[in-house]
Amino acid sequence: MLKTLIIMIFFCTMTEKLSANSVFFRYSLADSLEYTETVLPESDFIEDGFPGLTKRGVIYRGVNIGSGSGTSLNSAFSLELGGKIGDDLEISGFISDDRLSLEGDGSTELLSGIEKVHISFRHPFFFAVVGDYNYSNHSGVMGNLDRDYSGVHFSVLKDNYEAEVFLSAENSEFMSTEFIGMEGVNGPYTVLDKNRRVTVKSGSETVYLNGTELQRGTGYFFDYFSSELWIRNQHSIKKGDRIVIDYMSPKNEYERLVYGTGATGKVSGGRYGFTFHYYSESDDESGPLGFDLDDRDKNEMYNSGNVREVLLSGAEYAPGKGDYDLIYPDSLHYVFRGVGKGDYKVRFSNIGEQGDYYMAYDSLGHAYFVYDQFNGGDYMPLVAVKTPEKYSRVHGSASFNSERVKIETEIAVSEYNKNTFGPASGNETGFGDVQKILLRSGETPIGNFELGFERTSKDSLLVLPSRFYRIEGQDELNTSQYINNNSFLAHEGFFRYYIGEIFSGQLKLRDRSYGNDISERGGTVFTENRHRYLKLKSRTSFFELEKDTVTTFRRSFYLRADYETAKERMRFSPYFRHSKIYTQNTVLQDNETTDTGGTEIGINLFENTDIVNTTEYSFEKRSGRTDIYAEDKLNRLSNTVLVNSRVGTLLTSELRWTTVSITDPEKKIQVDRYDLVNIRGNYNKMGRYRVYADYGTERSLYTPRIRTYYQVPEGTGNYRLIDGEYVRDEYGNYDYTVSFSDVSRSLTGVELNIRSFFNFRETDETENILFWLSRFDLGQDLTVTERSRSKKTSDLALLNLSKFQNDSTVTGSIESYTTVHFMRRNRNSFEYNLTYRKNRSQEYLNFSENGLYTGHRLTFRNTAGNFSNTLTGRKSVSKRYASPGPVLIEDIESDHIQYIFRHNYSAGSNYSLNTEFGMDREKVKGISSRSIKIAPSFTSNIKNRSVIRAECKLIRVFSEDKITVRMSYGAGKGTSLGWNGSAVYEFSESISGTLLYSGRKFSYDSKPFHTLSIEFKMDI
């Protein structure tokens, strides 16, 4: 309803051309009239009363009628606008959606389904946003809030005062996941919640590595489809590294209303300040999404008390439409009868080792669940349902700031009800407060001084909508697991000293307690000294954590020297870090201790030989336990080289090579060794000669997956079943889902991409051989990927093809695509193409591929006036092997000849004839097939206002027996027909309409398929 209100407000400012009741449609035919975005002339804007407003966009709608998929409506809308609509009022915004909601009468009243709406109004005294916007407020320690909302935000500005209010239908929650890094493994680190993959809202994540925030793209990559985090190779992950990701996860159980208000101000020239914010979010318990709650379910939630999730029955009685039946009529256990052969539809949840069912697969790959009363399993016929929640927070702060003194205080109160169906006593009220004081000395003959103190307190029930604590650095103890579930009290103080830019130092101490039996103490000392070209940095930290009878100590020291020569041509930076963690049990008589940590020594050399070349080298040696869970002390030696080069716009290149060796000094053996290599280069000379190369190695985790095929209505799937094999077909009867196993394995991988094109300069003289040699262009694409269980990264790094795709390979491919153009810009031209593709895939437990494809194509083109002739010959060999083992299960040789005649009798109008003869031979099965294809087409452009196109094709496949599954476009043995037609008409410069019709009747179809689409489009 919020977006409906937003659009209604917005359309009040537009002309009738953007009326919500206007009906327009989309046109998307590939070869018809092309339109660019049309900006209405200035006179139209003057008629609207807003001469400074600019706007552009498109509205389109359509109806699709298909014999397999039924009737559906589609609509989309996009608009951009900006400019002044008054003396002091500016407007800017956009609206876009590819799936605009429609009413039954054709109107667009249901505009709440719009995906992206953003309209802002800016005035010297106020600022307003309607639609999608980001709300970011950073106030003190407990007042932070950073979310993407969809609703209304309004703020009023007056001198040093500001008041705001916002309302939204936001439906997501703040979450955080922490990973312990694995040696050399940059990914994937999968975001899970109770062993289920979490949906991460796009662009909402923040990633930290050992307390340092990484940048999206350059520091990490996140795959939103699989919820997998990959750290870029410029960060060499060590065992025990802390990887933290904060993110927003959409909640789809209930409609949720979010609103808030706030005010800030400063008085007495900014000496006194205050802030106040109220924030609330609540689920609508009467409107769950995707499921219904009956009285029995609500009673179950009430009896569950203060919980966030309950398990309800996953069985639905559906006679003759389910997959399961009761084992006994009066039992509560189910047995699988087959797809569509039972009386119950049952959903199962993974609840761990407490279940009674395990997962199995039938011969077609369908997953089903088996009841085992003796051994049990991980699944139960239950569905986890979130309970409706309600949350609110009040935050206020006050501050005083003078030249010598700064005082701040803040308070936060939250109320959280995890289950609004539960009793009212389930509400949890939390409290927190902060006090800060800073004293400054000002400029003195011996330097500047600062003295600060901070106290932070919260009880265990305080809940905040954003992160409360910062991510600890690699030289600090990790205490994040104690903060959210305990009361928290911290005292921190610091002393800073400055002497201009020559010297600075800081002593920082802290004392924290988590609940009644956990406490932490520690501090850090920073110093920085500058003298001309030399800069020294040091950091000493000392922390200890007491929990029950065990005390954990951490001591670390870091020293770095940066020496930079004149004119910044070279920088030499040696560094040293020593860290030690040990535990002490005060109850044991021998006062037993364990320790871990290590020593790191490194050198970073930066050389700038001229403006565009840089070189960096770093060396690191670390000894000790790799992390607190390690049993043996190990030595880790790494070397990294980074070289960057740029020669104008002609050549750019980058090389990064890290080699790591881990050894056991006591056993005198090498535990692990790996290389991480990234090489990237780009050569471009005037656009005529282009070469791009990208090469890299990686270490990753592999989680086996499972394909589960399921049946869909006829003609609506992407696969069809032939001889027990699922073959891709856009009108098939099957699709598949993917599930993941819980077992991960380590992999090493390599990827190489080379793209090149050479457009040789042609000579005009015909006196020598150079005239003919210059009349060809060359294009080459090469891709090599490999992921193997083998740990021999040297074989991968050096592309040892003799060991490529061995038995330990999980997935890998080699693909080469070479094209040679002869006399491409002449009346008679030739083109030769060679394709080589070898692939192996074992990523699925119940599906594997191991194939080799080699294809040759030779094309001759002739152009004579408005006539063109194209003759193409194709020859290919396709082989597939069973996995595991080199058993040939498919060997197809294909020979095809194609001739295309085309006559362009006027601008945009032509007729053509496409004929093709093909022969396939399947050596393994002893099958031989022949095919003929005839496809005439006609296109007419009438006065540049309309385009009419018609095409039909006839395919005839001859074979004494079965045909190969990849023969003749999947048409099947016998005669098959296909046809399509379209008409496009331009009503005006900005409005066009399209009629699309297509159909087919393949030999294996039980009935023909038809699709009709009517679309209209309007440029704004």
N, C-alpha and C positions, 0 to 999 in steps of 0.2 A: 504494500500500500504506500510505502514511503516514496518509491520511485514513480508510482502512478501520480502522486501529488507533485513530485519534482517536474515530470514532463508536462503536466497540465499547467503549472506555473510558467514553464518555459515557452510553451506554445502560445501563450497569450501575447508574447512579444513578436511573433512571427506573422507572416502573411498567410493567406488562404492556401498557398502552395504547400504549406507544411501542416495543414490541418490534421488533427488526429483521426478524422473520419475519412480522409482521402484514401483512395485505393490505388496503389502502384505495384508494379511487379518487376522482377529481375530477369535479365537476359544474360546468358553466359556461354553462348555458342562460340566455339574456338575460331571459326574461319569467317565470321560475319563482320558487320560494320564495327569499327573500333571507335570508342568514345573516350575522350579525356574529360577530367573534371571541369565543369563549366561554372564560372563565377558570374553571377548575374550582373548586368550593367549597373553603373552607378545610379542611374535614374530610378531603378527599382528600390535601392536603399533609401533614396530621398523620399519615395512614396511611403516607406515604412516609418519615416520620421527619424531615422538614425543614419545620417549621411556618412558618419565615420565608421560604420559597421561593415565588416567584410565577412562573408560566409560562403562555404562551398560544401558539397556533399552529394549523397545519392540515397534514394529510397527505392527498394524493389521488393516485389512480392510475386509469389507463384503458387500454382497448384500442380501436384504430380499425381498421376493415376497409373498404377502398375497392376498387372494381373497377379503378380506374386505378393506385392507389398501393400496393396490396397491404395487408398487415397490419403494424401498428406498435403498440408499447407506449409509453405516456407516463405519467409520474409526476412528482410534485413534492412538496416538503416544506418547511415553514417552522416555525421555533420560536424564541421568545424566552423567556429565563428570567433570573432574578436574585434575589439574597437571600442569607441566611446558611444554611449547611448544617452549622454547628458554632459553638462559642463564639467562635473567632477566625478562622473560615474563611468567606470570601464567594465566591460564584460568580456570574458574569454571562456572557452569551453569546447567540449566535444561530446558527441553521442555516437555510439556504435554498437551494433549487435548483428551477428549473422543468423540468429535464430529468434527473431522478434515474435513475441506472443500475439496470437490473433483471436478475435472474437468470432463467434459463429456467423455473424452478419457481415463479416469482412472488415470490421473496424479494428482499431488498435487500442481499445480501451485497456486491455491487460498489458500495460507497459511495464509492470513490475518485473517482467522477465528480461528486460534489457540488461545486457552484460556490462557495458561501460557507459556511464553518464558522469560528466564533470562540467559544471557551470559555476563560474566564480564571478562575484561582483566586488569591485574594489572602489572605495570612497575614502577621502581623507579621514572620515570619522567612523567608518565601519568596514568590515570585510565579511563576505558571506560566500559559502560554498554549498551547492546542492549536488547530490550525486555521489560519485566515488572519490574519496580523498584520503590522504594520510594525516592522522592526528599524532603529533609528536610533542610531548611535554616532558621536560626534564627538570624536575623540581626537587632539590635536595637528595636525600638517600632513599626515602620511601614514597616519593611522589612521582616516579617515572611512569610514563605510559607512551607506547609507540605502537600504533595499530593502523591497519587499513580499514576504513569504514565506508558504508554506503548509506547516506542519509543527508542530514542538514547540519551545517556548522555555521554559527553566527557569532561574531565578536564585535564589540564596540570599543573604540579607542578615543581617549580624551586625555590630552596632556600625558601624564605619567601613570594613567590608570587604564586598565583593560578588563573587560568582563566578557565572558563567552558562555555559550551553551551549545550542545550538540546532541543529536538524536540519530540512531542508526539501527538497522536490522542486522547487525554483524553476527556471525555465527562461527566463531573460531576461538581457540584458547591457546595461551602461551604454554610451551613445553620446552624441555631441555633434555638432551641426551649426552652422556659422556662415554667415550671410548678410551681404552688403553691401547696405545699404538703397538703394532707388531713390527719386528725388525725388518726394515726395507719395504714394508707393504704400504703402498699409498692408497689402496682401496680395493674393492669397495667396502666402506663401513656403513652397514645398513641400519637405518633408523627403525627400531622396533618398539612396540609397546605390548607387553604380555605375549611375546613371540608373534605378533602380528605387525605387518608393515604399516607404518604411519604415513598418512597423506600429509605432505608438507606444502603449505601455501606458497605459491611461486613468488620468489623475491623476498620472502619474509625471514630467511635464515641468516644467522650470524655465526661464523665459525672461528674458533680460537684454537691455536696450537701452543701448548705450554704457556698460556696466559696472553699470547699475542694474537690480536685479531688479524685474520687473513682476508684478502680482498677477493671478491667474487670474480672468477675468470682467470686472473693471474695467479691467485693463491690456491684456489680450489674450484672444483666443478661439482654441481649437485644435479643428479638425475631425478627429476620429480616423478617420472613414471614408475621407477623401481625403488624410489626413496633411498638411493645410494649416494654416498659422499666419497669423492675422489680428491685426494690432496695432490697438487701439482708436483712434478718431479724436482722442481728447484728446492723443495723441502725434503730432505732425506729423513724419513721417519725412523726413529730409534725405538727399540723395545722399551716400553714403559712411558713413552710420551703420552701426554694428556690431550685428547682431542675432544672439544666440547662444541656442540651445535645447539643454538637457541633457535626456535622456529615457532610459527603459528600453524596450528593444525585445524582444519575445518571440522566443525561438529554438525552432524546432519540429523540428530535425533529429534530436535525440537526447534520450532521457531523461537528466535531469541531477540529480545529488545534490549538495546544498550542506550543509555543516556548519561549525560554528565553536565556539570556547570562549574565555573571557576571564575576567580577574580584575582588580579595582581595589581599592585600599586607601589609607588614610591613617593615619599614626602620629604620636605626639608632638603630639597636639592639632591635627593637620592640617599640621604643618610639613613633614613628608615624605610624599610620595605616589608611587604606582607604578601602572602599567597594563600588562596583557599581553593580547594577542588573537591568536588563530590563526583563519584563514579558509581554506576550501577549497571548490572546486567542480570537478566532473568529469563529462564526458559518458560515458554507457554505450555503448561502441562495439559491444556485442553487440545493442543494441536501438534501431536507427535508427527514426524515426517517419515513416511515409508512403512508405517505399521499402525495398528489400532490397539488401544488399551481397553480391555473390558474390566468389569468390576472385580473379577478374580485377580487380574494382573495388578490393579491398583491396590487391592488388599494385600497382595504379596509384597508390594513396595512399601506399604505402610508398616507391615510386620518386620521388614528388613532393617528398619531404623535408619541411622545416619550413614548410608553407604552411597557410592557413586554408580554402582552397577549391580544388577540382579540377573539371575539366570532363569529364564522362562522356558516353557516347553517349546521345542522346535517342530512339533508334529502338527500337521493340518490334515484333517480327514477330507479326502477327495476321491470318491469311488471311481475306479477305472482310470484315474489320471495321475496317480502317484507312482513311486518307484519301490515302496516298501509296504509290508504287511506286518501285523502283530504276530510274534512267534506263537502265542496262544491268545485266544480272544480276550481273556481277562488279564493279560500280562502288560507290562510297560516297555517291553523290549521288541525291537523291530528286526526284520530280516529282508534283505534285498531280493526283489523278485524280477528285476529288469526294468529298463526305461519304459515308463508308461504301462507297466503290468501290475501295479499294486494299487492299494486303496489309500495310501498315506504319502503325503509329501513331507519329508523330514529334513530339517537343517541340523547339522552337527557343529559343535564348537570344540576347539582344542583346549582342554583344561589341564593338560599335563598328565602325569602318571596316575591320576585319580580316576580316569575314565574306564569305561567298559567296552569300548569299540576301537578297532584299528582300521586303517585305510587299506583298500586293495583295489585292483584294476582288472577289468574284463579284457577280452581279446581286442576290443576296439578302442581301448584306452580310456573308457569311462571309469571314473572313480566312484567307489561305493564303500560302505562301512559294514564291518562284520562284528557281531556281538560275540564276545569271548568272556564267559562268566568265570573262567579259571585264571587266565593270564591277564585279563583286562586290556587296556589300551590308553590312548591319549585323548579319546573323543567321547562325547556324550550327546544325546539328542536334545540339546539345549541351545538356546539363543541368548547371548549376552545383550542386555538392554540397559542403556544408560538411564538413570533416574533424572527427572528435571531438577535443575539447580537454580539458586538465587544467590547473588553476591553483590556487596556494596562496600565502598571505601570512602572515608572522609580523610582528607589530608590538609593540614595547614602549617604555615611557617611564618616566622618573623625574623627580621634581621636589622642590625645596626652596623654602619660602616663609616669609620672616620679614617683620618690619615694614619693613626697609630693603632686603632682597635677595630676589630671586626667580630661581631657576635651573631650567631645564628641559632635558632631553635626550631624544631618541627615536631609534629605529632601526627600519628596515623591510627585510625580505628577502622577495623573491617568486620563485617558480619557475613558469614558463609553458611548456607544451608545446602548440604549435598543432596538432599532428597526432600523436595517440597511436599511429596505425598506422605512423608513421615510425620511424627508428632512434632509440635511446635518446639518442644524442648531440644530438638536436634540442632537448633541454630547455635553456631559457634562464633563468639565475639572475641576478636583479637585486638591487641593494643601494642603500639610501639612509639618510641620518642627518641629524639636526637638533640644533642647540645654541642655547639662548637664555639671556640674562642680562639682568636688569632691576635697576637701582639707584635707590632712592628717597631723597630728602633728608628727607622729612617736613616738618612745618610750620616755616618760618623767617620772620624779620621781613621778608624781601624776597620771599616767595612759596614755591612748591613746585617742586622739580626732579625730573625723571625722565630717566635715561640708559639706553638699551637697545641690545643687539647681538644679531644672529641670523645663524647660518650654516646653509645648507641645501645638501645635496649628494645627487645620485643619479646612477647610471650609466644608459646608454641602454637597458639591459635591464630596469630596474625597471618593473613593471606594477602599477597600483593599481586597485581596483574602483570608485573614485569619482574625482571631479575632484581633481587635484593642485594646480593653480594657480588663482588667482582671475581673474575677468574684468577686464581692464584698463579704466580709465575713459577718457572721451573726450579728456582732456588728456595721455594717456600713449601711448607707442608700443605697438603690438600685436605681441607676441612669442610668442603662443600656438602658432604653427605650428612653432616651433623646439624646444619643450619636450619633446614626446613622443618625438621621433625622435633626440634627442641626449642626451649626458651633460649634467648641469646642476649648476652651482655658483653659489651666490648668497651675498653678504654684505650685510646690511642693518643700519643703525644709525639711531637717532633720539634727539633731545633735545627734551623737553617742559618748558614753563615755565607756571606758573599763578599768578595773583594773584586769589585768590577767584573771584568771578563777573565781575570787571571786565575781566581780560585773560587770554588763553591763546594760546600759540604753540607751534609744533612744526617742527623741521627733521628731514627724513627723507632719508637717502642710501642708494643701493643700487648694487651692482656685480654683474653676472651674466655668466656665460659659458655658451654652448651649443656643445658640442663643442670643436673645436680652432680654428675660424676665425670664430666668431661671438661677439661680446661686446656688452654693453650697460651703460651707466653713466647715472646720473641721480639726481634727487631732487626733493623738493617742500618748500615752505615754506607753512605754514598760520598764519594769525593771526585772532583774533576779539576784538573790543573792544566792551564794553557800557557805555553811559552813559545811564541813565534810559530814555528812549523810543527811543534810537538804538543800532543794532547794526551794526558794520562787519565784513565777512568778506572775506578775501583769500586767494588761492591762487596760488602761482607754481611752475611745474614746468619742469624742464630735463632732457631725455633725449637720448642719442645711441646709435646702434646701428651697429656695424662688422661688415660681412659682405664677405669677400674684400677688394676694393679700393674698396668703396663705403661711405661713412658717411652715415647718415641722422640728421638733427638735428630735434628738436621742442622749441619754446619756446612757452609759453603763460602767460597772466596772466589772473586772474579776480578781479573786485572787485564786491561787492554791498553795498548799504546798505539797511537796513530801518528805516524810521521809522514808529513807531506812536503815534497820538494817545492821549490819555487815554481810559479806558473802552473801548479797543480798537475805536473806531468807524471808524477809517480806518488803512490801512497803505500806505505809499508806498515802493516798492522798485525803484530804478534799478540796473542792473547793466551791467558791461562785461567782455567777454572778447576777448582777442587771442591768436590761435594761428598758428603758422607752422611748416611742415615743409619742409625742403629737404635735398637730397642733394648729395654732393660725391664726385667720382671722383678719387682721388689719383694715378691712372696717367696720365690725359690731361694733355698739356702745358699746355692752357689752364685746367686745373683746373675743368672745366665743372660748373656747379651748376644744379639745378632747384628750384623752390619751389612750395608750395601752402599752403593755410590760409585765414585770413580774420579779419575783425573783426566782433564782434557787440555791438550796443548795444541794450539793452532796458529797458522800464519796466513794472513790474507795479503796478497800482493796485487795492487791495482796499478796498471800502466796505461797511460794515454799517450801513444806515440804521435798522434796528430789529432785533428778535430774529430775524426770518425772511428777510430780504433781504440778499443779498451780491452784489457786483459786482467782477469782476477784469478788468483790461486789461493786456496785455503787447505790447510793441513790440520787434522785433528786426531789426537790420540786419547783414548779413554780406557781406563783400567778400573776393575772392580765389578761388582754385580750390576747387570744391565737394568734391573728393577728390583723392587722390594720382594717380589715373589720368586726371584731366581735362586737356584740352589748353588750354582758354581760362580766363582769369580772369573770374568772373561776380559780379554783385551780387545778393544775396538779401534781399528785404524782406518781412517778415511782420507781421501784426497779428492779435491774438487777443482776443476779448471773451468773457467767461464771466459769465452772470447766473443766479443761483439765487433762487427765491422759494418761500415756503411760507406758506400761510394756514391754520393749523390742520389739520384733516383734509379741508377743502373743496377746496383747490387746491394743487398742487405743479407747478413748472415749472422747466425748465433750458434755457438757450441757450448754445451754444458756436459761435463763428464765427471761423474762421481763413482769412485771405486771403494768398496768397503770390504774389509777382511776382519773376521772375528775368530779369535783363537783362544784356546784354553791353556794358560801358562803351566798349570800343574800336569795335565795329561799330555801337553805338547802336541796338540792336534788342532787342525783348523775346523771350527764348528760351522762356519758359514762364510761364503764369499759371493759378492754380487756386484754388478755394474749397473748404474743408471745413466743412460746416455740420451741426450736430446740435441739434435742437429736440425737447424732450419735455415733455408736459404731461398732467396727470391731474386731472379735475374730477369730484367725487362729492358730491352733496347728498342725504344720507339714503338713499342707494341708489336713489332714484327717478329722478334725473337723473345720467347717467354719460357722460363724454366722455374718451376717451384718444386722444392723438395722438403720433406718433413720426415724425420726418422727419430724413433725413440724406443727405449726399452722400459719395462715396468715389472713390478712384482705385485701380484694381486691375489685376492681370494676368489674361490670358485664355489658357488652354492648350486648343486644340481637342481634342475627344474623338471617338471613333469607336464606333458601335454595331455589335456583331457578334452576329447572331442565330444560334441553334443549335437543333437539334431535340431534343425530350425525349419520353419515353413519352406516348402518347396520353392526354389528359385531365389531365396533371400540370403543364402550363405556364401562363403568363399571357397568351399571345398566340396567335392563329391567323392563317393566311395566306389573304387573300381578294383576288383580282384583283391580286396583286403587292403588296398592302399588309398590314402587320402590324397587326391590330386587337386591342385588349385583350380578353381573355376568360379568366376564372379557370379554365376547363377546356380551355385551348388546348394546342397541341402545340409551342410555341416559347417560348424565353426569350432574353435577350441579355446579353452582358457588355460592359464598357466598357474601352477602352484609350485611352491618352493619347499625343498627339504630343509632339515635343520642342521645338516652336516656340511661344513665348509672345508675346502682344501686350498693349499697354497699353490699359486701358479707363477710362472715367469712368462713374460710376453715381449713381443717386439712388433712394431708397426712401421712400415715404410710407404710413403706416398710420393710419387714423382709425376708431375704434370708438365708437359712441354709442347710447344708449338713453334714451328719455324716457317715463316712466310718469306721465301727467298725473293729478292728484288729481281724483277724481270728486265731483261735487256731488249732493246728494240732492233738491234742489228741481227740479220739472219745469215751473216757471212760465216759464222763459226758455230762450233758445237755448244757454246755457252748459251746461245739463244734457246736451245731445247732443254739444256740442263737447268736453266733458271725457271722453267715452267712447271715446277712441282712444289707442293707444300707438304710438310711432315708434322703429324701430331702423334704424341705418345703418352699414354697413361699407364702407370704401373703401381699396383697396390699389393703389399705383402703384409699379412697379419698372422700372428701365431701366439697362442697361449698354450703352454705345456706344463705338465706336472714335473717335468725335469727341472732340476736346480742348476743345470749347466748354462748359466746366462751367457757364457762366452760363445756357445753355439748359436744362440739367438742374436747376440750383439753383432756377430760377424756373418750372420745369415748363412750358416752352414747348411746348404740345401741338401747335402747327402744325409743329414739327420732330420731334415724338415719333415713334419707330419709323421713322426714315429708313433709307436704304440702308446706313448704317454701323452699324446696331444689331446687336448680338450676341444680346441677349435683352431682353425687356421685356414688361410686362403692365399692363393697367388693369382692375381688377375692382371693381365696385360692387354691393352687395347691400342693397336697401332693403325694409323690411317695415313695413306699416301695419296695426295691429290696430284694428278698430272694435268697440266694445262687447264686449271680450274676456271679461268676467266676467258676461255675460248669457246667457240661454237661447239666443238667436239672435245669432250673431256673424259678422263678416266679416274676412277677411285678404287683403291685396293685397301681392304681392311682385314686385319688379323686379330682374332680374339683367342686368348688362352686363359682358361680359368680352372684352377684346381682348388677344391675346398674339402674340408673335413670338419665335422661338427659332432661332438658328443655332449653337448650342453644339456640334453634332456635324457632322463633315465630310460624313457620308453620310446625314444626317437633319435636316430642318428643319420648322418649323411656323410658320404665319402665319394666324391665325384670328380671327373675330369672332363672338361669341355674344350674342344679346339674347333674354331670356325674360320672359314675363309670367305670373303665376299669381294667380287669384282663387278664394278658398275661402269657402264658406258652411257654417256648422256649426249644427245644431239639436239641442238636448237636451231630452228629455221623459221625466222619470222615469229609468228604467233603459235607455231607448232613445236612440240617437244616430244622426244622419244627417250625412254630410259630402259635399258636392258641390264638385268642384274642376275648374276649367278652366285649361289651360295652352296657351300659344302661344309658339313660339320660332322664331328664325331663326339658323341656323348656317352660317358661310361659312369657306372655307379658300382660301388663295392660294398659288400656286407661288412659290418663293424661289430666286433673285432674280426680281424683276419682279412687278407687280400683276396676274397672270393668275389669274382665278377658276377653280378646279378643283373646287370643291364648294359647292353652295348649297342647303341643306335647310330647308324650312319644315315645322314640326311643329305639329299641333293635336290636343290630347288632352282628353277629358272623363272624369272619374273619379267614381264614386259608391261610398261605403262605408256599409254599414248594420251596426250593432253593437247587441247586446242583452246587458246584464250582468244575468243572471237571479239571481245570488247573488254573495256576496263572492268575488272571484277567479275567477269562472266566467262565460264568455260565449261567444257564437257570432257570427260576422260573415260578410259577403259583400262582396268587393271586385270591382267590375267597372270596366272601362276600355275606351274606344274611342279609337283614334288613327289619324291620317292623316299620312303624310310625303310630301313632294314634292321630288324632286331635280331642280332646274331645268337644271343643266348636263348631266346624263346623260339627262334626259327620263324619269325613273323616278317612278312613283307607287305607293305601297303603303298598305294599310289593315290594321289589326290589331284584334283583340278579345281581351281578357283577362278571365277569370272565375276568381276565387280564393276559395272558401269556407274558413273555418277554425273550429276549435272548441277551447276551453280549459276545463278543469274542475278546480276545487280541491276535493278530497275531504277534509273534516274537518281542513283546515289541515295535513295530513300528506303529501299527495301532489298533484302537478299533472300532468295529462295534456293534451297539446296535439297537434293534428293539423291539417294544412293541405295543400291541393293546388291547383294552378293549371293552367289550360288556356290556351294562347296559340295563336291562329290568325292567320296573316299571309296576306293576299290580295294578289296582284300578277300582272300579265300578263307581267312580265319580271323582271329581277333586283330585289332590294330594296336599300335603302340599308344600309350596314354598321352604322349606329347605330340601326336600326329595331327596336323591340320587344324591348329587353333582350338583343339578340344571339341571339335564339332561332332566326332563320332562316325562310325561306319555308316555308309549310305549317303543319302542326299540331305543336305541341310540348307536352310534359307535364312537370310538376315536382311533387314531393311530399315531405313530411317529417313526421315525428312524433317525439314525445318523451314520456317518462314519468319523473317524479321522485318518489321516495318517501323520507320522513324516518323512518328506523328508530328514532332517539332524538333527544334534544335536540342531539346533537353529530355524528351520523352520518346521511348521506343518500346515496342512489344515484340514478343517472341512466342512462336508455337513450335514445340518440339515433339516428335513422335518417333519411336523406335520399336522394333519387334524382332523376334527370332523364332525359328522352329528347327532346332537341331534334331538329328536323327534319334537321339536317345531321350528327347523330351517327351513326356506324356501329354503335354499340351503346349501350345505356343505361349510365349511371354510377350506382353505389350507394355509400353510405358508412354504416357502422354503427359506433357508438361506445358503449362501456359504461364508466361512470365511477362511482367512489365517493369520498366526501369525509368526512373526520373533523375536527371542530374539537377542539383540545386545550385 
